[in-house]
Amino acid sequence: MKIKNVLLQLFVPAFIFGIATNCEQPSETSSYSPNHWEHHYAPSKLISSIQDSVITGKSYLSIYSHIYSFSKDKSQHLTAMASLRNTSETDTVYIFKADYYSTEGTLIREYFKKPIFLRPLETVTIVIDETDKHGGSGANFIFEWKTKTTTPEPYFEAIMTSLRGSQGLSFTTIGKRIK
């Protein structure tokens, strides 16, 4: 009987501790969490100083948050990483909008409310978690940007990935200027 009591005294707290440490706290997916934009917000004084001799553009980037596998009834969810790149070695690029849309064309989220800047050759990334199923197979981004007339356009690309066991899947898409 003593052994049974000692085992219960050891087992019950260990069991409760195991349950408590294995319970995952609910967390937001990175696509909902605030990103690192506050370090990239462009001061309004800087924005007003670039109004002369600038090129304004709008780019489209396709995103696949899931793809079909075997049939339309089976799909594979993917992590998507939208990469916003400044290709200039000398000048700053300004991104005014990064809006994420669903397959149906519905706005899912706006990634920043104020313009951001990208230093020469700097890249920032937006991650759409594999668990974020809002976008669908035809999701996309619309980016609005400004550069000096002598600065190359920003480059937008997406990388979609998924890992299952020992198998992996990845592919890329490239942004297209639409305005």
N, C-alpha and C positions, 0 to 999 in steps of 0.2 A: 504494500500500500504506500510506503514511503517513496519507493522508486516512482510509482505512478504519480504521486503528488509533485515530486521534483521534476519529472518529465513535463507535466502539465504546466508547472511554473516556468519552465524554460521554453516550452513549445508555444504556448499561447502568446507571450510577448513577442517572440520571434515571428510568429505567424502574422500578428497585427502589424509589426514593423514592416514585414515583407509586403503586405497589402498596401500599407500607407506609402511606401517608397515606389511601388510599381504603378500606382495610380497616376496617370498623366493628368496634369493640370490642363484645362482647356486653353488653347492658345490661338491667337489669330494667325491666319496664313500671312506670309510675307506680302502677298498682293494687297492685303488690307492694311497692313501696319504702316505707320509713317516711315517714309524712306529717309535717306540722307540728304534730302533737298535743302534743309535749312543751311547747310554748308555751301550750297550752290546758288542760293537766291541772289539774283542780280540787283544791286542797289538801284533805285529808281533814277538817281542822278546819273548813273552809268548808262542806263537805258536811254534816257533823254539825250545823252551826248552822242549816241550812235544813230540818230534819226536821219542824218544826212548821208547820202551816198551808201545806202544799204540795199541788199537784195533780200526780199521777203519770199519765203517758200513754204510749201506744204507738202509733206511726204506721207505715203501710205505704207504700212508694214503689215503683212499677213501673219497671223499667229494661229497655231493649231493647238488648242488646249486638249483636244482628243482627236484620234483618228480611228477609222473603222478597221476592224480586223475580221476577216472571213466573210462577214456580211454587215448590213446596216444595223443588225440587232446586237452586234458585239463591238464594243469600242475599247480603245486603250487610252487612258488618260496620260497626259504628258506634263512635264515641267517646261515652261517656256521662259526664256531669258531674252528680253528685248535690250539690245545694246545700242546706246546713243553715243556716237563717236565724233569727236572733232578731228578732222584730218589735216588741219593746218598746223604747221610747225611754229608759226609766229603769232597768229591772231586768235582771239576769243570768239566763240560761237554762242548765240543766245537761242534758247529753246523756250518758246512762249506757251506751248501746249503739248501735252502727251495724254491723249484721251483713248481709252480702251473700250471697244465696241464688241457686242456679241455677234453671232452668226446672223441674227435677225436685224442687225443694224442698230440695236438699242445701246445707248451709252451705259456702260457698266460702272466706270469710274474715271475721274480726272486725277491724274497723278500729282499735279502741283497747281496751286492757285496763282502763284507769281512766277514771272520769268526766271529761268535759271541760266547760268553761264557754264560753259565748258572751256577750260584753259586749253592752250595748244596741246594737241595730241591726247587730251583727257577723254576718258570713257566713263559713263555711268550706266548702270544696268537696272532694269525693272524685271523682277522675278514674278511670274505667275505660277503659283504652286500647283503641283499635280492634283491636289485636293480641291482646287478652285475650279468648279465645273461650270461657271457662268458663261464663259466665252464660246465653247463649242468648236466644231470643226472649221468654222469660217470666221473666227474672231479676228480683230485687226486693231491697229493703232493708227491714229492720225496725229502727226507732229506738225506744229507750226514753228518756224524758226526765222532768224535774221542773221545775216553776216555782212561784213563790209563787202563792197563790190570786188575787192581784190582777194577775198578769202574763199577757199574751196567750200562747197556745200558740206553740211554734216552728213555722215554716213549712218544709216540705220539698218541693223540686221537682227534676226532672231535665231535662236538655237533652241530646238525642242528636243528633250531627252526623256527617256524612261528606262529604268532598270528593273528587271524581274529575274530573280535568281541569278543565273550566270549569263543571261542574255541582256543585251542592251540595244537601244534604238536611239538614233539621233539624226537630225537633219536641220538644214538652215533655210531661211528665206531672207531676201534682200529687199530693203525699202525702195519705193519708186516715187519720184517727184511727181505730184499731180497738179501743182500750181506754182 
